[in-house]
Amino acid sequence: MAEALLGEVVREARKRRLISEEHFSVDGTLLQAWASQKSVRPREEQDRPSGSGGGRNSEVDFHGEKRTNQTHASTTDPEALFARKGRGQEARLSYAGHILMENRNGLILDLLVTQATGTAEREAALVMLDRRRLPRKRVTLAADKGYDTQAFIEELRQREVTPHVTQNTARRRSAIDGRTTRHPGYALSQRVRKRIEECFGWMKTTGAGRKLRYIGKAKNQLWATFTAVALNLVRMTNIEAQPAP
């Protein structure tokens, strides 16, 4: 029902000519799960006592204990996985949020909440591309350097999607070459794609999603979809309230 509502809002924006049918951006972010570090237990021993303190806020000693997604899971939200934003940062129980945005006015066309795996961003991008209207029309897709892998770029080209992906040349060869970067549209896509951060920022502040309030991927997907609907309606109202040039 939430997905159908988002689809109706997108169709209304399309009728008002507020949506680009050719240029899109995709990105992902980490959403902190509603589960504490104290809820993490070894997968084979999740029925062991939680500590010596007792009660909901019992003492747990993790000193010297290595915790990974393969060996440990949260008893509060087993679908949440350990993930970190960057090297040297603390790993937190999280989900991954993904947005497909059109580039004309920064409206959300689709979004997914998935487990925070190392390949979640690229996998979700392909799913959202396959669900879009007119999936075989030649389009461009902008993304950051985390999407610059040979396999992902090949998947885009098979779908007749021109990859306007940021080149990742850190001790490696980029899958994006001069055939793509020489066109003026590539630079334009790289500038516009950063608007997707405004969507994530709105969802985390106004939408109160800096830390998720629900347990499980399905309920958080429901929250994210309704939040995207609200964001689109607010943005559409603001766009049409502007005086005509």
C-alpha positions as CSV (number, residue, x, y, z in Angstrom):
1,M,0.0,0.0,0.0
2,A,2.9,2.4,0.8
3,E,4.6,1.5,-2.4
4,A,1.4,2.2,-4.4
5,L,1.0,5.6,-2.7
6,L,4.6,6.5,-3.6
7,G,3.8,5.4,-7.2
8,E,0.8,7.6,-7.3
9,V,2.8,10.6,-6.1
10,V,5.4,10.0,-8.7
11,R,2.8,9.7,-11.4
12,E,1.3,13.0,-10.3
13,A,4.7,14.6,-10.5
14,R,5.2,13.2,-14.0
15,K,1.9,14.6,-15.1
16,R,3.0,18.0,-13.9
17,R,6.3,17.7,-15.8
18,L,8.4,17.8,-12.7
19,I,10.4,14.5,-13.4
20,S,13.3,13.8,-15.7
21,E,12.8,10.6,-17.7
22,E,16.4,10.4,-18.8
23,H,18.7,11.3,-16.0
24,F,18.9,9.7,-12.6
25,S,21.1,9.4,-9.5
26,V,21.5,6.6,-7.0
27,D,23.1,6.4,-3.6
28,G,23.0,4.6,-0.3
29,T,23.4,5.5,3.4
30,L,23.6,3.7,6.7
31,L,20.6,3.8,9.0
32,Q,21.3,3.0,12.7
33,A,19.1,0.1,13.8
34,W,16.9,0.1,16.9
35,A,19.2,-2.3,18.8
36,S,22.0,-1.7,21.3
37,Q,25.4,-3.3,21.2
38,K,24.4,-5.1,24.4
39,S,21.9,-7.1,22.5
40,V,24.6,-8.8,20.4
41,R,25.2,-12.5,21.2
42,P,27.1,-15.3,19.6
43,R,24.7,-17.0,17.1
44,E,25.2,-20.4,18.6
45,E,24.8,-19.1,22.2
46,Q,22.0,-16.6,22.1
47,D,20.3,-18.2,25.0
48,R,23.2,-17.7,27.4
49,P,22.9,-15.2,30.3
50,S,23.4,-11.6,29.2
51,G,25.6,-10.6,32.1
52,S,25.8,-10.2,35.9
53,G,23.8,-7.0,36.3
54,G,20.3,-8.5,35.4
55,G,17.4,-6.6,34.0
56,R,17.0,-4.9,30.7
57,N,20.2,-2.9,31.1
58,S,22.5,-5.7,32.3
59,E,26.3,-5.5,32.3
60,V,28.0,-7.2,29.4
61,D,31.8,-7.5,29.1
62,F,32.9,-7.6,25.4
63,H,36.6,-7.1,26.2
64,G,38.7,-9.4,24.0
65,E,35.7,-10.7,22.1
66,K,35.7,-10.3,18.4
67,R,32.3,-9.8,16.9
68,T,31.4,-10.2,13.2
69,N,28.2,-10.6,11.3
70,Q,29.1,-14.3,10.7
71,T,29.5,-15.1,14.3
72,H,27.2,-12.7,16.2
73,A,23.7,-11.3,15.9
74,S,21.4,-9.0,17.8
75,T,18.7,-10.6,19.9
76,T,16.6,-7.4,19.5
77,D,16.8,-7.1,15.7
78,P,18.5,-10.2,14.1
79,E,18.3,-8.6,10.6
80,A,20.5,-5.7,11.6
81,L,24.2,-6.1,10.7
82,F,27.4,-4.5,11.8
83,A,28.5,-1.7,9.4
84,R,30.7,1.3,9.5
85,K,30.7,4.5,7.5
86,G,34.5,4.5,6.9
87,R,37.8,3.1,8.1
88,G,38.6,3.8,11.7
89,Q,35.0,4.4,12.6
90,E,32.9,2.4,15.0
91,A,30.8,-0.4,13.6
92,R,27.1,-0.1,14.5
93,L,24.1,-2.3,14.0
94,S,22.6,-0.8,10.9
95,Y,20.4,-1.2,7.8
96,A,21.3,0.3,4.4
97,G,18.9,2.8,2.8
98,H,19.0,3.3,-1.0
99,I,17.4,6.0,-3.1
100,L,16.8,6.4,-6.9
101,M,16.4,10.1,-7.6
102,E,15.5,11.9,-10.8
103,N,17.8,14.7,-11.6
104,R,15.5,17.5,-12.7
105,N,14.0,18.4,-9.3
106,G,15.5,15.9,-6.9
107,L,12.3,13.8,-6.4
108,I,12.5,10.3,-5.1
109,L,11.4,7.7,-7.6
110,D,12.1,4.6,-5.6
111,L,13.9,3.5,-2.4
112,L,14.8,0.3,-0.6
113,V,15.9,-0.6,2.9
114,T,18.2,-3.6,2.9
115,Q,20.7,-5.3,5.1
116,A,24.0,-3.5,5.3
117,T,26.2,-5.8,3.3
118,G,29.3,-4.9,1.3
119,T,27.4,-5.2,-2.0
120,A,24.0,-3.8,-0.9
121,E,24.3,-0.4,-2.7
122,R,25.0,-1.9,-6.1
123,E,22.5,-4.7,-5.8
124,A,19.7,-2.3,-4.7
125,A,20.6,0.1,-7.5
126,L,19.9,-2.6,-10.1
127,V,16.7,-3.6,-8.5
128,M,15.4,0.0,-8.5
129,L,16.5,0.5,-12.1
130,D,14.6,-2.6,-13.2
131,R,11.4,-1.4,-11.4
132,R,11.4,2.0,-13.1
133,R,9.0,3.2,-15.7
134,L,10.1,2.5,-19.3
135,P,13.0,0.3,-18.2
136,R,14.5,-0.1,-21.7
137,K,14.8,3.6,-22.5
138,R,18.3,4.9,-22.8
139,V,19.1,6.9,-19.6
140,T,22.1,8.0,-17.5
141,L,22.8,7.1,-13.9
142,A,25.0,9.1,-11.6
143,A,26.6,7.6,-8.5
144,D,29.7,7.9,-6.3
145,K,32.9,5.9,-6.6
146,G,31.6,3.1,-4.5
147,Y,29.7,2.0,-7.6
148,D,32.8,1.9,-9.8
149,T,33.2,-1.8,-10.3
150,Q,33.5,-3.7,-13.5
151,A,30.6,-6.0,-12.8
152,F,28.2,-3.1,-11.9
153,I,29.2,-1.0,-15.0
154,E,28.6,-4.0,-17.2
155,E,25.2,-4.6,-15.7
156,L,24.3,-1.0,-16.4
157,R,25.4,-1.2,-20.0
158,Q,23.3,-4.3,-20.5
159,R,20.3,-2.3,-19.4
160,E,21.1,0.5,-21.8
161,V,22.1,2.8,-18.9
162,T,25.0,5.1,-19.4
163,P,27.1,5.0,-16.2
164,H,27.9,8.5,-14.9
165,V,29.7,7.0,-12.0
166,T,32.6,8.8,-10.2
167,Q,35.9,7.2,-11.1
168,N,37.7,5.3,-8.3
169,T,41.4,5.4,-9.2
170,A,42.8,4.7,-5.7
171,R,45.4,2.0,-6.4
172,R,43.2,0.5,-9.1
173,R,41.9,1.1,-12.6
174,S,38.5,2.7,-13.0
175,A,35.8,0.9,-15.0
176,I,34.8,4.3,-16.3
177,D,36.9,5.5,-19.2
178,G,37.2,8.6,-21.4
179,R,34.4,7.5,-23.7
180,T,32.1,8.5,-20.8
181,T,33.9,11.3,-18.9
182,R,34.6,13.4,-22.0
183,H,31.0,14.3,-22.5
184,P,29.7,17.5,-20.8
185,G,26.7,15.5,-19.4
186,Y,29.0,13.5,-17.2
187,A,30.2,16.5,-15.3
188,L,26.7,17.8,-15.0
189,S,25.5,14.5,-13.6
190,Q,28.3,14.5,-11.1
191,R,27.2,17.9,-9.8
192,V,23.5,17.1,-9.7
193,R,23.8,13.7,-8.0
194,K,24.9,15.4,-4.8
195,R,21.3,16.5,-4.3
196,I,20.5,13.0,-3.2
197,E,22.3,13.8,0.1
198,E,19.5,16.4,0.7
199,C,17.0,13.5,0.5
200,F,18.9,11.5,3.1
201,G,19.4,14.5,5.3
202,W,15.6,15.3,5.3
203,M,14.7,11.7,6.0
204,K,17.2,11.6,9.0
205,T,16.2,14.9,10.5
206,T,12.6,15.9,9.6
207,G,11.7,12.2,9.1
208,A,13.4,11.3,12.4
209,G,15.4,8.5,10.8
210,R,18.8,9.2,12.2
211,K,18.1,6.2,14.4
212,L,15.4,3.8,13.2
213,R,12.4,3.3,15.5
214,Y,11.3,0.0,14.2
215,I,12.6,-3.6,14.3
216,G,13.0,-5.6,11.1
217,K,13.6,-4.7,7.5
218,A,9.9,-4.8,6.5
219,K,8.8,-2.2,9.1
220,N,11.7,0.1,8.4
221,Q,10.9,-0.1,4.6
222,L,7.3,1.0,5.4
223,W,8.6,4.0,7.4
224,A,11.1,4.9,4.6
225,T,8.4,4.7,1.9
226,F,6.0,6.9,3.7
227,T,8.8,9.4,4.5
228,A,9.7,9.5,0.8
229,V,6.1,10.3,0.0
230,A,6.1,13.2,2.5
231,L,9.4,14.5,1.1
232,N,8.2,14.4,-2.5
233,L,4.9,16.2,-1.6
234,V,6.8,18.9,0.2
235,R,9.3,19.4,-2.6
236,M,6.5,19.4,-5.3
237,T,4.6,22.1,-3.3
238,N,7.8,24.2,-3.0
239,I,8.6,23.9,-6.7
240,E,5.2,24.9,-7.9
241,A,5.0,27.8,-5.3
242,Q,8.0,29.5,-7.0
243,P,7.1,32.3,-9.4
244,A,7.4,31.4,-13.1
245,P,10.5,32.9,-14.8
